Amino acid sequence: MAYTSRDIGSAATAAVRDRSESVTDAARDEPVDLAHLARQTLDDADLEREVLGLFLSQTEIFLERLRGARTAESWRMAAHTIKGSARNIGAWHLAEVARVAEGYNPADRRAAAMVDKVADALGLTNRYIEGRLALA
């Protein structure tokens, strides 16, 4: 079955509703909560691979936007986008790091260290996803 961007958008909308569900400690220990991801992708393995592939390609772009942010608004939008993307796939640790980053300002001398924290969490998440995609 082929999915359209509308189907993927519907799955992303469902992510907002799912945020209110409790997350088990075991799910928080993994870079990606696979049960959450399965709900978001309607238990469709092809859609899961597509969503994860999109995540991999997009998050590096937004990390670069975070690194290059010169205004508080551009910084906040980049961090917010990473947070939302992470929540959509159940990457709870990355989402939390990005949530904290939203409160920083690129003019703050601590901003560079925050970018490093986001990059580390993103790298961990992306390596996990790459491994999962390689097994598929």
N, CA, C and O atoms as a MOPAC input file, in Angstrom:
PM7 MOZYME 1SCF
protein

 N      0.83700 1    -1.17200 1     0.00000 1
 C      0.00000 1     0.00000 1     0.00000 1
 C      0.88600 1     1.24100 1     0.00000 1
 O      1.80500 1     1.35400 1     0.81200 1
 N      0.61300 1     2.15300 1    -0.89500 1
 C      1.38700 1     3.39000 1    -0.96800 1
 C      0.76600 1     4.44100 1    -0.06100 1
 O     -0.45600 1     4.53300 1     0.06000 1
 N      1.61800 1     5.22900 1     0.57100 1
 C      1.14800 1     6.28700 1     1.45200 1
 C      1.48900 1     7.62600 1     0.85300 1
 O      2.52600 1     7.80300 1     0.21400 1
 N      0.60400 1     8.55400 1     1.07100 1
 C      0.81300 1     9.91700 1     0.58500 1
 C      1.32000 1    10.77900 1     1.72400 1
 O      1.35400 1    10.35500 1     2.87900 1
 N      1.72200 1    12.02000 1     1.37400 1
 C      2.13900 1    12.92000 1     2.43400 1
 C      0.97900 1    13.24600 1     3.36400 1
 O      1.20200 1    13.60800 1     4.51900 1
 N     -0.23600 1    13.12800 1     2.88900 1
 C     -1.38700 1    13.33900 1     3.77800 1
 C     -1.43100 1    12.25700 1     4.85800 1
 O     -1.71800 1    12.54400 1     6.02000 1
 N     -1.14200 1    10.99400 1     4.46100 1
 C     -1.10400 1     9.90900 1     5.44200 1
 C     -0.01100 1    10.16400 1     6.47500 1
 O     -0.22000 1     9.96200 1     7.67100 1
 N      1.14300 1    10.60500 1     6.01300 1
 C      2.25100 1    10.88100 1     6.91900 1
 C      1.88300 1    12.05500 1     7.82100 1
 O      2.20000 1    12.04600 1     9.01100 1
 N      1.21400 1    13.06700 1     7.26400 1
 C      0.75300 1    14.18700 1     8.07100 1
 C     -0.23200 1    13.74700 1     9.13400 1
 O     -0.21300 1    14.25600 1    10.25500 1
 N     -1.09900 1    12.79500 1     8.78300 1
 C     -2.05000 1    12.26800 1     9.76700 1
 C     -1.32400 1    11.54800 1    10.88000 1
 O     -1.70400 1    11.65200 1    12.04600 1
 N     -0.28700 1    10.82200 1    10.52800 1
 C      0.51200 1    10.13100 1    11.55500 1
 C      1.19800 1    11.15600 1    12.44600 1
 O      1.30200 1    10.95300 1    13.65600 1
 N      1.66900 1    12.25700 1    11.86100 1
 C      2.31700 1    13.30000 1    12.66900 1
 C      1.30800 1    13.96800 1    13.59800 1
 O      1.63200 1    14.30000 1    14.73800 1
 N      0.08600 1    14.16200 1    13.10600 1
 C     -0.95400 1    14.74300 1    13.95300 1
 C     -1.26100 1    13.82800 1    15.12200 1
 O     -1.48300 1    14.29300 1    16.24000 1
 N     -1.27500 1    12.52700 1    14.86800 1
 C     -1.52000 1    11.56800 1    15.94600 1
 C     -0.43000 1    11.65600 1    17.01000 1
 O     -0.68100 1    11.36700 1    18.17900 1
 N      0.76200 1    12.04900 1    16.61600 1
 C      1.87700 1    12.16400 1    17.57700 1
 C      1.56100 1    13.19300 1    18.64400 1
 O      1.90400 1    13.01400 1    19.81300 1
 N      0.91100 1    14.26300 1    18.24200 1
 C      0.56400 1    15.29500 1    19.20300 1
 C     -0.38100 1    14.71500 1    20.25100 1
 O     -0.23000 1    14.97700 1    21.44400 1
 N     -1.35200 1    13.93100 1    19.80200 1
 C     -2.28100 1    13.30600 1    20.73900 1
 C     -1.55800 1    12.30300 1    21.62600 1
 O     -1.86100 1    12.20800 1    22.81600 1
 N     -0.61000 1    11.55200 1    21.07400 1
 C      0.07600 1    10.50700 1    21.82800 1
 C      1.00100 1    11.06100 1    22.90100 1
 O      1.37800 1    10.32100 1    23.81000 1
 N      1.38200 1    12.33000 1    22.83300 1
 C      2.29300 1    12.89000 1    23.82800 1
 C      1.71200 1    12.79500 1    25.22700 1
 O      2.45000 1    12.76400 1    26.21200 1
 N      0.38900 1    12.75000 1    25.31200 1
 C     -0.22000 1    12.68400 1    26.63400 1
 C     -0.16700 1    11.27700 1    27.21800 1
 O     -0.39700 1    11.09900 1    28.41400 1
 N      0.13200 1    10.27700 1    26.39400 1
 C      0.23800 1     8.91400 1    26.89400 1
 C      1.49700 1     8.77300 1    27.73300 1
 O      2.49400 1     9.45100 1    27.49000 1
 N      1.44600 1     7.90200 1    28.70700 1
 C      2.63600 1     7.70400 1    29.52900 1
 C      3.66600 1     6.91000 1    28.74600 1
 O      3.32800 1     6.06100 1    27.92200 1
 N      4.89800 1     7.19600 1    29.01400 1
 C      6.01100 1     6.51400 1    28.36400 1
 C      6.68800 1     5.66400 1    29.42200 1
 O      7.02700 1     6.15200 1    30.50000 1
 N      6.88300 1     4.39200 1    29.11100 1
 C      7.51400 1     3.51300 1    30.08600 1
 C      8.98600 1     3.86100 1    30.23500 1
 O      9.59200 1     4.45300 1    29.34200 1
 N      9.55400 1     3.48400 1    31.38000 1
 C     10.98000 1     3.72500 1    31.59700 1
 C     11.82000 1     2.99700 1    30.55200 1
 O     12.83100 1     3.52500 1    30.08900 1
 N     11.40300 1     1.78900 1    30.18000 1
 C     12.15000 1     1.02000 1    29.18000 1
 C     12.18300 1     1.76500 1    27.85200 1
 O     13.21600 1     1.79800 1    27.18400 1
 N     11.05000 1     2.36800 1    27.46400 1
 C     11.00000 1     3.11200 1    26.20400 1
 C     11.90600 1     4.33300 1    26.26800 1
 O     12.50000 1     4.71200 1    25.25800 1
 N     12.02200 1     4.94900 1    27.42400 1
 C     12.88500 1     6.12800 1    27.56000 1
 C     14.36400 1     5.75900 1    27.52100 1
 O     15.20900 1     6.61400 1    27.25500 1
 N     14.68500 1     4.48900 1    27.78500 1
 C     16.08200 1     4.06400 1    27.77100 1
 C     16.61400 1     3.87000 1    26.35700 1
 O     17.82600 1     3.92300 1    26.14800 1
 N     15.75300 1     3.65000 1    25.40100 1
 C     16.16200 1     3.46800 1    24.00800 1
 C     16.13700 1     4.82000 1    23.29000 1
 O     15.35000 1     5.69400 1    23.65300 1
 N     16.98200 1     4.99900 1    22.28500 1
 C     16.95700 1     6.26500 1    21.54700 1
 C     15.62200 1     6.52500 1    20.84500 1
 O     15.23600 1     7.67700 1    20.64500 1
 N     14.91700 1     5.44800 1    20.47100 1
 C     13.61200 1     5.58400 1    19.82500 1
 C     12.65700 1     4.60000 1    20.47400 1
 O     12.96600 1     3.41600 1    20.60300 1
 N     11.49900 1     5.09300 1    20.88100 1
 C     10.44300 1     4.26800 1    21.46200 1
 C      9.72900 1     3.56900 1    20.30500 1
 O      8.90600 1     4.17600 1    19.61900 1
 N     10.04500 1     2.30000 1    20.09400 1
 C      9.51800 1     1.57500 1    18.93500 1
 C      8.01100 1     1.35400 1    19.00000 1
 O      7.35400 1     1.27500 1    17.96200 1
 N      7.45900 1     1.25200 1    20.20100 1
 C      6.00300 1     1.10900 1    20.32100 1
 C      5.31600 1     2.39700 1    19.86800 1
 O      4.30700 1     2.35700 1    19.16400 1
 N      5.86600 1     3.52400 1    20.27300 1
 C      5.32400 1     4.81600 1    19.83600 1
 C      5.46400 1     4.96000 1    18.32000 1
 O      4.52600 1     5.38200 1    17.64500 1
 N      6.61500 1     4.61700 1    17.79800 1
 C      6.85200 1     4.70500 1    16.36200 1
 C      5.86900 1     3.82600 1    15.59800 1
 O      5.35800 1     4.23300 1    14.55500 1
 N      5.60200 1     2.63400 1    16.10200 1
 C      4.64800 1     1.73500 1    15.44000 1
 C      3.25200 1     2.36100 1    15.40500 1
 O      2.54400 1     2.24500 1    14.40500 1
 N      2.86100 1     3.02100 1    16.48800 1
 C      1.55400 1     3.70100 1    16.49500 1
 C      1.53900 1     4.83000 1    15.47100 1
 O      0.55200 1     5.02300 1    14.76100 1
 N      2.61900 1     5.56000 1    15.40000 1
 C      2.68800 1     6.69800 1    14.48700 1
 C      2.66800 1     6.25700 1    13.02800 1
 O      2.16500 1     6.97400 1    12.16300 1
 N      3.20600 1     5.09800 1    12.76200 1
 C      3.28700 1     4.61100 1    11.37900 1
 C      2.23700 1     3.54700 1    11.09000 1
 O      2.32600 1     2.82700 1    10.09500 1
 N      1.25100 1     3.45500 1    11.96200 1
 C      0.11900 1     2.54900 1    11.75000 1
 C      0.57000 1     1.10000 1    11.60100 1
 O     -0.04000 1     0.32800 1    10.86100 1
 N      1.64400 1     0.73100 1    12.30800 1
 C      2.22600 1    -0.61200 1    12.25700 1
 C      2.62400 1    -1.04200 1    10.84500 1
 O      2.63100 1    -2.23300 1    10.53200 1
 N      2.95000 1    -0.08900 1    10.01400 1
 C      3.35000 1    -0.37400 1     8.63200 1
 C      4.86200 1    -0.22700 1     8.51900 1
 O      5.39800 1     0.87200 1     8.67000 1
 N      5.54300 1    -1.32800 1     8.25600 1
 C      7.01100 1    -1.33400 1     8.21800 1
 C      7.55900 1    -0.41100 1     7.12800 1
 O      8.57200 1     0.25900 1     7.33400 1
 N      6.89800 1    -0.37300 1     5.97500 1
 C      7.37100 1     0.50100 1     4.89700 1
 C      7.24500 1     1.96800 1     5.29100 1
 O      8.14800 1     2.76500 1     5.03900 1
 N      6.13000 1     2.31500 1     5.90500 1
 C      5.94400 1     3.69100 1     6.34700 1
 C      6.94800 1     4.04000 1     7.44700 1
 O      7.46600 1     5.15600 1     7.48400 1
 N      7.22200 1     3.08900 1     8.34300 1
 C      8.22100 1     3.31800 1     9.39200 1
 C      9.57400 1     3.64100 1     8.77400 1
 O     10.23200 1     4.59400 1     9.19000 1
 N      9.99500 1     2.86100 1     7.79200 1
 C     11.28300 1     3.11900 1     7.13200 1
 C     11.28300 1     4.48800 1     6.46000 1
 O     12.27800 1     5.21200 1     6.51300 1
 N     10.16800 1     4.83900 1     5.82900 1
 C     10.08500 1     6.13000 1     5.15800 1
 C     10.18500 1     7.28300 1     6.16600 1
 O     10.91800 1     8.24700 1     5.94200 1
 N      9.45300 1     7.17700 1     7.26100 1
 C      9.46800 1     8.21400 1     8.28600 1
 C     10.86100 1     8.33600 1     8.89600 1
 O     11.35700 1     9.44500 1     9.09300 1
 N     11.49200 1     7.20500 1     9.19700 1
 C     12.83900 1     7.24500 1     9.77300 1
 C     13.84400 1     7.83300 1     8.78600 1
 O     14.73100 1     8.59000 1     9.17900 1
 N     13.70800 1     7.49000 1     7.51700 1
 C     14.59000 1     8.05600 1     6.49700 1
 C     14.42600 1     9.56800 1     6.38900 1
 O     15.40900 1    10.29800 1     6.25900 1
 N     13.17800 1    10.03400 1     6.44300 1
 C     12.92300 1    11.47300 1     6.42000 1
 C     13.51300 1    12.14600 1     7.65400 1
 O     14.08800 1    13.23100 1     7.56800 1
 N     13.36600 1    11.49700 1     8.79000 1
 C     13.93800 1    12.03700 1    10.02600 1
 C     15.44300 1    12.21200 1     9.87100 1
 O     15.98500 1    13.26900 1    10.19400 1
 N     16.11900 1    11.17600 1     9.37700 1
 C     17.57100 1    11.24800 1     9.20100 1
 C     17.96600 1    12.40400 1     8.28800 1
 O     18.91000 1    13.13600 1     8.58500 1
 N     17.25500 1    12.56800 1     7.18800 1
 C     17.63900 1    13.60300 1     6.22900 1
 C     17.32300 1    15.00500 1     6.73800 1
 O     18.06100 1    15.94400 1     6.43800 1
 N     16.26000 1    15.16700 1     7.48800 1
 C     15.84200 1    16.49100 1     7.92800 1
 C     16.54700 1    16.98800 1     9.18500 1
 O     16.84700 1    18.17700 1     9.29200 1
 N     16.81200 1    16.11000 1    10.12400 1
 C     17.36200 1    16.59000 1    11.39400 1
 C     18.76000 1    17.18800 1    11.24400 1
 O     19.10600 1    18.12800 1    11.96000 1
 N     19.54600 1    16.67000 1    10.34700 1
 C     20.86900 1    17.26500 1    10.12900 1
 C     20.74000 1    18.68900 1     9.59600 1
 O     21.54400 1    19.56000 1     9.92700 1
 N     19.72800 1    18.91700 1     8.77200 1
 C     19.48500 1    20.26400 1     8.24600 1
 C     19.14700 1    21.20800 1     9.39300 1
 O     19.67000 1    22.32000 1     9.46400 1
 N     18.26400 1    20.75600 1    10.29900 1
 C     17.86600 1    21.62900 1    11.39900 1
 C     18.96600 1    21.79800 1    12.43500 1
 O     19.03100 1    22.82900 1    13.10400 1
 N     19.82800 1    20.80000 1    12.57700 1
 C     20.98600 1    20.97200 1    13.45200 1
 C     21.89300 1    22.06400 1    12.88700 1
 O     22.41400 1    22.89000 1    13.63600 1
 N     22.08000 1    22.06800 1    11.58300 1
 C     22.88300 1    23.11900 1    10.95700 1
 C     22.22800 1    24.48000 1    11.13600 1
 O     22.91600 1    25.48300 1    11.32300 1
 N     20.89800 1    24.51900 1    11.08100 1
 C     20.19100 1    25.78800 1    11.31200 1
 C     20.39000 1    26.25000 1    12.75300 1
 O     20.53600 1    27.44400 1    13.01200 1
 N     20.39700 1    25.30300 1    13.69000 1
 C     20.64000 1    25.65400 1    15.08000 1
 C     22.05100 1    26.21400 1    15.23100 1
 O     22.25700 1    27.23400 1    15.88800 1
 N     23.01200 1    25.54300 1    14.62200 1
 C     24.41300 1    26.01100 1    14.68500 1
 C     24.58100 1    27.39800 1    14.07800 1
 O     25.36300 1    28.21600 1    14.56400 1
 N     23.83300 1    27.64600 1    13.01100 1
 C     23.98700 1    28.92000 1    12.30200 1
 C     23.05400 1    30.01800 1    12.76200 1
 O     23.08200 1    31.11800 1    12.21000 1
 N     22.22600 1    29.74900 1    13.76200 1
 C     21.24800 1    30.74300 1    14.22200 1
 C     21.94600 1    31.98200 1    14.76300 1
 O     22.89800 1    31.88900 1    15.53800 1
 N     21.46000 1    33.13100 1    14.34500 1
 C     22.01200 1    34.40200 1    14.83100 1
 C     20.97800 1    35.17100 1    15.64300 1
 O     21.32700 1    36.11000 1    16.35800 1
 N     19.71300 1    34.78300 1    15.54000 1
 C     18.66000 1    35.45400 1    16.30500 1
 C     18.01000 1    34.44000 1    17.24600 1
 O     18.06200 1    33.23100 1    17.01800 1
 N     17.40300 1    34.96000 1    18.29900 1
 C     16.71100 1    34.08100 1    19.24400 1
 C     15.58300 1    33.31900 1    18.54200 1
 O     15.35600 1    32.14400 1    18.82800 1
 N     14.88600 1    33.98000 1    17.63500 1
 C     13.76100 1    33.33000 1    16.93600 1
 C     14.24400 1    32.20300 1    16.02100 1
 O     13.63600 1    31.13200 1    16.00300 1
 N     15.31600 1    32.41700 1    15.26400 1
 C     15.80000 1    31.34900 1    14.38300 1
 C     16.33400 1    30.17500 1    15.20900 1
 O     16.17700 1    29.01700 1    14.82200 1
 N     16.95400 1    30.47500 1    16.32700 1
 C     17.42300 1    29.42800 1    17.24700 1
 C     16.23700 1    28.61700 1    17.77200 1
 O     16.23000 1    27.38800 1    17.71200 1
 N     15.23000 1    29.33700 1    18.29000 1
 C     14.06800 1    28.66800 1    18.87100 1
 C     13.35500 1    27.80500 1    17.84000 1
 O     12.93700 1    26.68900 1    18.15000 1
 N     13.21300 1    28.30300 1    16.62800 1
 C     12.52300 1    27.53400 1    15.58500 1
 C     13.30300 1    26.26600 1    15.22900 1
 O     12.70000 1    25.21000 1    15.03600 1
 N     14.61100 1    26.35200 1    15.14000 1
 C     15.41400 1    25.16700 1    14.82300 1
 C     15.30900 1    24.13800 1    15.94000 1
 O     15.11100 1    22.95300 1    15.67300 1
 N     15.43900 1    24.57900 1    17.18700 1
 C     15.33200 1    23.65500 1    18.32300 1
 C     13.92500 1    23.07600 1    18.41200 1
 O     13.75400 1    21.89100 1    18.70000 1
 N     12.92800 1    23.90600 1    18.16700 1
 C     11.53800 1    23.46100 1    18.22700 1
 C     11.24800 1    22.40300 1    17.16000 1
 O     10.53200 1    21.43500 1    17.41600 1
 N     11.79500 1    22.59000 1    15.99300 1
 C     11.59100 1    21.62900 1    14.90500 1
 C     12.24400 1    20.29600 1    15.23300 1
 O     11.66100 1    19.24100 1    14.98200 1
 N     13.44400 1    20.33100 1    15.79000 1
 C     14.10500 1    19.08600 1    16.20500 1
 C     13.26200 1    18.39800 1    17.28000 1
 O     13.05300 1    17.18600 1    17.23100 1
 N     12.78300 1    19.17200 1    18.24200 1
 C     11.95700 1    18.61900 1    19.31900 1
 C     10.71200 1    17.94300 1    18.75300 1
 O     10.39500 1    16.81400 1    19.12700 1
 N     10.01200 1    18.61900 1    17.86300 1
 C      8.78900 1    18.05800 1    17.28500 1
 C      9.04700 1    16.80900 1    16.47500 1
 O      8.30100 1    15.83400 1    16.57300 1
 N     10.09300 1    16.83100 1    15.67900 1
 C     10.44500 1    15.65400 1    14.87900 1
 C     10.80200 1    14.47600 1    15.77600 1
 O     10.40800 1    13.34000 1    15.51200 1
 N     11.54600 1    14.75400 1    16.82800 1
 C     11.94000 1    13.70200 1    17.76900 1
 C     10.71400 1    13.11600 1    18.46800 1
 O     10.60200 1    11.89900 1    18.61100 1
 N      9.81100 1    13.96800 1    18.89600 1
 C      8.60000 1    13.47400 1    19.54900 1
 C      7.75800 1    12.63300 1    18.60700 1
 O      7.15400 1    11.64600 1    19.02700 1
 N      7.71300 1    13.00800 1    17.35500 1
 C      6.90400 1    12.25100 1    16.39700 1
 C      7.35300 1    10.80400 1    16.28100 1
 O      6.52400 1     9.91300 1    16.09400 1
 N      8.64900 1    10.55700 1    16.39000 1
 C      9.12600 1     9.17400 1    16.26100 1
 C      9.37800 1     8.51200 1    17.61000 1
 O      9.73700 1     7.33600 1    17.66700 1
 N      9.19500 1     9.25500 1    18.68900 1
 C      9.43100 1     8.66900 1    20.01600 1
 C     10.87600 1     8.73800 1    20.46600 1
 O     11.31400 1     7.91300 1    21.26700 1
 N     11.61700 1     9.70200 1    19.96700 1
 C     13.00700 1     9.90500 1    20.40600 1
 C     12.95900 1    10.86300 1    21.59500 1
 O     13.28800 1    12.04300 1    21.47500 1
 N     12.54200 1    10.32600 1    22.74900 1
 C     12.23300 1    11.15400 1    23.92000 1
 C     13.44500 1    11.90100 1    24.47000 1
 O     13.32200 1    13.06400 1    24.85700 1
 N     14.60700 1    11.26100 1    24.51200 1
 C     15.79100 1    11.94600 1    25.05100 1
 C     16.16100 1    13.13600 1    24.16500 1
 O     16.40000 1    14.23400 1    24.66800 1
 N     16.20800 1    12.92400 1    22.86400 1
 C     16.51700 1    14.00700 1    21.93200 1
 C     15.48100 1    15.12000 1    22.06800 1
 O     15.83700 1    16.29800 1    22.07600 1
 N     14.21900 1    14.76200 1    22.17500 1
 C     13.16100 1    15.76700 1    22.30900 1
 C     13.35900 1    16.61200 1    23.56200 1
 O     13.14700 1    17.82400 1    23.54200 1
 N     13.76300 1    15.97100 1    24.64000 1
 C     13.96800 1    16.70400 1    25.89400 1
 C     15.17500 1    17.64300 1    25.78800 1
 O     15.12000 1    18.77700 1    26.26300 1
 N     16.24100 1    17.18300 1    25.18000 1
 C     17.42000 1    18.04600 1    25.00300 1
 C     17.04800 1    19.24300 1    24.12200 1
 O     17.43800 1    20.37400 1    24.41400 1
 N     16.30700 1    18.99800 1    23.06300 1
 C     15.88600 1    20.08400 1    22.17400 1
 C     14.92700 1    21.04000 1    22.89000 1
 O     14.96100 1    22.24700 1    22.64800 1
 N     14.07100 1    20.50600 1    23.77000 1
 C     13.15800 1    21.35000 1    24.54400 1
 C     13.95400 1    22.32400 1    25.41500 1
 O     13.62900 1    23.50800 1    25.49500 1
 N     14.98400 1    21.81800 1    26.05400 1
 C     15.83600 1    22.67900 1    26.87800 1
 C     16.54500 1    23.70700 1    25.99300 1
 O     16.66900 1    24.87200 1    26.36900 1
 N     17.00400 1    23.28000 1    24.83200 1
 C     17.70800 1    24.18500 1    23.91800 1
 C     16.81800 1    25.33500 1    23.46800 1
 O     17.31000 1    26.43800 1    23.22900 1
 N     15.52900 1    25.09700 1    23.35100 1
 C     14.60300 1    26.15800 1    22.93200 1
 C     14.71900 1    27.40700 1    23.80800 1
 O     14.51500 1    28.52400 1    23.33300 1
 N     15.04200 1    27.21800 1    25.06400 1
 C     15.12500 1    28.33200 1    25.99200 1
 C     16.41600 1    29.12600 1    25.92700 1
 O     16.54700 1    30.14400 1    26.60500 1
 N     17.35500 1    28.68800 1    25.13800 1
 C     18.63700 1    29.38900 1    25.01800 1
 C     18.54500 1    30.46800 1    23.94300 1
 O     17.57500 1    30.54400 1    23.18900 1
 N     19.56300 1    31.28400 1    23.89700 1
 C     19.68800 1    32.33600 1    22.90400 1
 C     21.07300 1    32.17700 1    22.28500 1
 O     22.04100 1    31.93200 1    23.00500 1
 N     21.18600 1    32.31000 1    20.96600 1
 C     22.50900 1    32.12100 1    20.35400 1
 C     23.55100 1    33.11800 1    20.83900 1
 O     24.74900 1    32.87200 1    20.70400 1
 N     23.11400 1    34.23600 1    21.40000 1
 C     24.05800 1    35.21900 1    21.92100 1
 C     24.63000 1    34.79900 1    23.27400 1
 O     25.64700 1    35.33500 1    23.71400 1
 N     23.98100 1    33.84800 1    23.92700 1
 C     24.43400 1    33.35000 1    25.22900 1
 C     25.71300 1    32.53900 1    25.01900 1
 O     25.78300 1    31.71400 1    24.10800 1
 N     26.69900 1    32.76600 1    25.84100 1
 C     27.96600 1    32.03700 1    25.67600 1
 C     27.80500 1    30.53700 1    25.90100 1
 O     28.65600 1    29.75400 1    25.47900 1
 N     26.71900 1    30.12600 1    26.56400 1
 C     26.46700 1    28.69500 1    26.80100 1
 C     25.79400 1    28.02100 1    25.60700 1
 O     25.61300 1    26.80300 1    25.60500 1
 N     25.42400 1    28.79800 1    24.60100 1
 C     24.69600 1    28.25000 1    23.45500 1
 C     25.52400 1    27.20500 1    22.70300 1
 O     24.97600 1    26.19600 1    22.25900 1
 N     26.80800 1    27.42200 1    22.55700 1
 C     27.65300 1    26.46400 1    21.83200 1
 C     27.66200 1    25.11000 1    22.53100 1
 O     27.62800 1    24.07000 1    21.87400 1
 N     27.70700 1    25.12000 1    23.85200 1
 C     27.66100 1    23.85900 1    24.60100 1
 C     26.30600 1    23.17900 1    24.42600 1
 O     26.22100 1    21.95100 1    24.38800 1
 N     25.25000 1    23.97900 1    24.31900 1
 C     23.91700 1    23.41200 1    24.10900 1
 C     23.81900 1    22.77300 1    22.72800 1
 O     23.21200 1    21.71200 1    22.57900 1
 N     24.40000 1    23.39800 1    21.73700 1
 C     24.42700 1    22.81000 1    20.38800 1
 C     25.13000 1    21.46500 1    20.44500 1
 O     24.67700 1    20.50200 1    19.82500 1
 N     26.22700 1    21.38700 1    21.17800 1
 C     26.94800 1    20.11700 1    21.31100 1
 C     26.07000 1    19.04200 1    21.94900 1
 O     26.11400 1    17.88200 1    21.54000 1
 N     25.27300 1    19.42300 1    22.95100 1
 C     24.37700 1    18.45500 1    23.59100 1
 C     23.31300 1    17.97300 1    22.61400 1
 O     23.00700 1    16.78100 1    22.56400 1
 N     22.75500 1    18.88400 1    21.84500 1
 C     21.76200 1    18.50300 1    20.83400 1
 C     22.42000 1    17.59300 1    19.79600 1
 O     21.84800 1    16.57200 1    19.41100 1
 N     23.61000 1    17.96000 1    19.34800 1
 C     24.31700 1    17.14900 1    18.35100 1
 C     24.61900 1    15.75400 1    18.87700 1
 O     24.49500 1    14.77600 1    18.13900 1
 N     25.01500 1    15.64600 1    20.13900 1
 C     25.29400 1    14.33300 1    20.72900 1
 C     24.02700 1    13.47500 1    20.77900 1
 O     24.04900 1    12.30500 1    20.39800 1
 N     22.92900 1    14.06100 1    21.24800 1
 C     21.66600 1    13.32100 1    21.32700 1
 C     21.17200 1    12.94400 1    19.93700 1
 O     20.65500 1    11.84700 1    19.72900 1
 N     21.33100 1    13.84900 1    19.00300 1
 C     20.93100 1    13.57800 1    17.62300 1
 C     21.79100 1    12.47600 1    17.02300 1
 O     21.27800 1    11.59800 1    16.33000 1
 N     23.08700 1    12.51500 1    17.28100 1
 C     23.98500 1    11.47700 1    16.77000 1
 C     23.62400 1    10.10600 1    17.30500 1
 O     23.60900 1     9.13100 1    16.55400 1
 N     23.33500 1    10.02000 1    18.58200 1
 C     22.92000 1     8.75600 1    19.18600 1
 C     21.63700 1     8.24200 1    18.54200 1
 O     21.52800 1     7.06500 1    18.19800 1
 N     20.67900 1     9.13300 1    18.38700 1
 C     19.40100 1     8.76000 1    17.76700 1
 C     19.60700 1     8.32300 1    16.32600 1
 O     19.06800 1     7.30000 1    15.90300 1
 N     20.37600 1     9.08200 1    15.57500 1
 C     20.58900 1     8.74800 1    14.16600 1
 C     21.34500 1     7.43500 1    13.99500 1
 O     21.03400 1     6.66700 1    13.08400 1
 N     22.31700 1     7.16100 1    14.83900 1
 C     23.02700 1     5.87200 1    14.74700 1
 C     22.07000 1     4.70900 1    15.02400 1
 O     22.13600 1     3.67400 1    14.36100 1
 N     21.19500 1     4.88500 1    15.99200 1
 C     20.19900 1     3.85700 1    16.29900 1
 C     19.28200 1     3.63300 1    15.08900 1
 O     19.00700 1     2.49300 1    14.71300 1
 N     18.81800 1     4.72700 1    14.48900 1
 C     17.93600 1     4.62800 1    13.32300 1
 C     18.66700 1     3.97700 1    12.15400 1
 O     18.10900 1     3.11200 1    11.47800 1
 N     19.90100 1     4.38100 1    11.91300 1
 C     20.67900 1     3.79000 1    10.81100 1
 C     20.82800 1     2.29200 1    11.01900 1
 O     20.72500 1     1.52600 1    10.06000 1
 N     21.06600 1     1.86100 1    12.24200 1
 C     21.16200 1     0.44100 1    12.53500 1
 C     19.83700 1    -0.27000 1    12.29400 1
 O     19.80500 1    -1.37600 1    11.75500 1
 N     18.76100 1     0.36300 1    12.69000 1
 C     17.43900 1    -0.22800 1    12.47800 1
 C     17.12100 1    -0.33800 1    10.99000 1
 O     16.58300 1    -1.35300 1    10.54600 1
 N     17.44300 1     0.68200 1    10.22900 1
 C     17.18700 1     0.65300 1     8.79600 1
 C     18.06700 1    -0.38700 1     8.10300 1
 O     17.64600 1    -1.00700 1     7.12700 1
 N     19.26600 1    -0.57300 1     8.59600 1
 C     20.16300 1    -1.56800 1     7.99500 1
 C     19.63200 1    -2.98600 1     8.20700 1
 O     19.87800 1    -3.87400 1     7.39100 1
 N     18.91200 1    -3.19000 1     9.29600 1
 C     18.34100 1    -4.51700 1     9.58700 1
 C     17.06800 1    -4.76900 1     8.79600 1
 O     16.64500 1    -5.91600 1     8.64800 1
 N     16.45400 1    -3.70500 1     8.28700 1
 C     15.15700 1    -3.84100 1     7.60100 1
 C     15.30300 1    -4.44800 1     6.22900 1
 O     14.31000 1    -4.62800 1     5.52400 1

